Amino acid sequence: MISSLCPECDGFGEQIAKRAADGKTVFDFECTDCGHEWSLTL
């Protein structure tokens, strides 16, 4: 699993999904502190 810094509260988000979109890999995260969800594309 991958972790990422939450853009809302600077807590750590845990990876909740990984998917392909338009030939790129998209990782979905959810913050364990505030519950904010976001995606990062690689």
N, C-alpha and C positions, 0 to 999 in steps of 0.2 A: 504494500500500500504506500501511497505517496501522501505527504503532508504539504500544506501550503498555508501561508499567512493570510488570515481573514482581512479583507479590505475594509470591513466595518469596525472591528474592535481590536485588531492586531493579535487575536487569539489564534490558535492553530485549527485548521480545517482538516478533516479526514476525507480521503477519496471515497466517494459513494458509488461512482460509476465511471466506466471508460467506454468510449464509443468512437466510431469512425464517422466523419462528416466531410464531404467534399474532398476526399483524399487525405484528410488530416486527422490526427488523433485528438479527441476532446476528452478532458478529464473533468468530472463534476465533483464538487467538494461541498461539505457542510461543516460549519464551525461548531465545535463541541462546547464553546462558551456561550455564543449568542444565537445559534441556530441559523445564521445567514447561509444561503446557498449561492454558489457561483461556479462558473466554468472557466477553464483555461484550455487554449488550443495550442498544440505543438505541431 
